[in-house]
Amino acid sequence: MSVHDDRSSPADSPEQGPDRTAPPFDEALYLRAFPDVTVAIEQGQITSGLDHYRMAGQAEGRLTHAAYLREFEAVMGPPPRVTVDSPLRAPCGAMLIVGWTDDQEDALTEIIVDQPGVRPRPTGAIARLRRPDVEAAVGGTMINGASLHPFGFWAFAGPDPDPSAHESNPEDHCPMQLCFRSGKRQISEQRLEPVSNVALMTKVLDGLARAEYHGDRLIETFAILDGGMGDQIVALNRMITQSITSRAIAERFGPKRSKLLGSIIVPIEDRRNPLFVQARAFSMQAGSDAYEFIYVINNPDLIEPLCREAHIAAQTYGVSITLVMYPGNAGFACANNIAAGFAGSKRLLFVSPDILPRAPDWARTHARVIADRPGHETRLFGPRLYHGDGSVTDGGLYLDVEKRISGHANGITRRSVLRVEPLETNAPIGITQGTSQPTSSRPVLAITDAFISMERGWFERLNGFSEDYVGHGHADADLCLRSLAAGTVAWTHDLPMWHLGGRITTQSPAQDGGSLVDRWLFSRAWQPVLGEELLGPTPNHPLLAVTTEPPAQVTTPERPAPSRSRRAAPARTKSGAGA
């Protein structure tokens, strides 16, 4: 930048200049149009934009420069075009607003909804995304036929803490103010379409998964979640799950045993329910009568048929079964936490619906592991899991850092995120009919919630699974890392199990969106506190050294304190047929 004296008097008006057709001087517009002037002010070369204009800008004709004219026209002209598509509002006050705007010259900065009888409410962070349909119609700066400007937007506001906001009439049309950088406001009269809390949550997660961006999808999604939208999604999820689990009841079937070695907890949410087959596979073995089953029904449509199946299975196999029921899907973490409150033993076994014992002596083997191994090795452990073809699907979990890069019109962004991976995936093994393949016990950084055996006291000390996670993933690794931070590492032992659904990877868009939120939440909580010694397939940490001696006191990652939802207390229990 050249700063020089144009010999104008300090008293001269900024409008006085060689070009009488130039628009008037405006300090804010001048600084926005010319970043070099802002840099000069920051470096102390000049005191203001007006100072620069008088000394140099007037002679340079900066008021007729294209950059200044664009800023001036943005202020003086009409606001950018805006289209809002069917805004949604849930009973809790959460809102989702989706649309597009041609704000290439005057950026959209805020959306405020004026609901009748309720104070105006900002929607919070605005996510920008690609709209190929708008790109084709509007154009703009193009590369390879595609516009670099993200015309699309969506804004999400979580549950409203103001109770009066929940009482507005859904038929009322709400003035929606779309605010732009220049200070202009576009008013759009909109009717907020009423939807249930769950439907709004599904729509948000679905939109998160389907969104298109300029640049790397994961980095751009995480940037949106960092801006406050992630915490809003977590808050809505916690509110929904608490509402569902607070109405939990239990129905018991079969014999009621006074002394139990373990409680097998199985969440069920789809129609491929395993109750009858799984109860038979686990119960038709010596020592299995010391275990009870607790099935948590995450789908209200399954309550009636599963009650029938539980009654038949209890009568046929003499197994003790408890069904925990509530009116909705609260997810696996909440299901496991609620079921633990109904357990009648001091050992909790969290088991996926697609897990079956691979060896006929699983009950005795499980009891022998607990009796023979040191206490620090059995406080939290899992088995080795096998696919139906005999290949190893999971020998524990490890963490690694994935480095990604995103290029877009505003520059290049680099970001590292945590990745959770299974150990020994697809390692071939030989199958011996009726016997278990010997495996070595060893500590691992984390184990999957497909099968977790855990002391109930330790589970309660850790406050159970974190209910902040929206989807199915990452709550298991989070639990194990919190256990590690408290001084106990997870182990795997010789207790082979079939994991017959381990290769099913198809998810709905809403489930994909939940996985994105969970990975963002997990990375935010743990990446800042994990050292290099805990990363990779072979982490080098003292607690992960194979030894039969109790570990000495070592430095562990500081346990983060994510927001925790209030655990619902077990509700009333009924005695079912055959009790």
Secondary structure by P-SEA (a helix, b strand, c coil): cbbbbcccccccccccccccccccccaaaaaaacaaaaaaaaacccccaaaaaaaccccccccccaaaaaaaaaaaccccbbbbcbbbbccccbbbbbbcccccccccccccccccccccccccbbbbbbcaaaaaccccccccccccccccbbbbbccccccccccccccccccccccccccbbbbbbcccccccaaaaaaaaaaaaaaccccccaaaaaaaaaaaaaaaaaaaaaaaaaaaaacbbbbbbcccccccccbbbbbbbcccccaaaaaaaaaccccccccbbbbbbbccccaaaaaaaaaaaaaaaccbbbbbbbccccccaaaaaaaaaaaccccbbbbccccccccccaaaaaaaaaaaccccccccccccbbbcccccccccbbbbbbbbbbbbcccbbbbbbbbbbbbccccbbbbbccccccbbbbbbcccccccbbbbcaaaaaaacccccccccccaaaaaaaaaaaaacbbbbbccbbbbccccccccccaaaaaaaaaaaaaaaaaccccccccccccccccccccccccccccccccccccccccccccccbbbbcccc
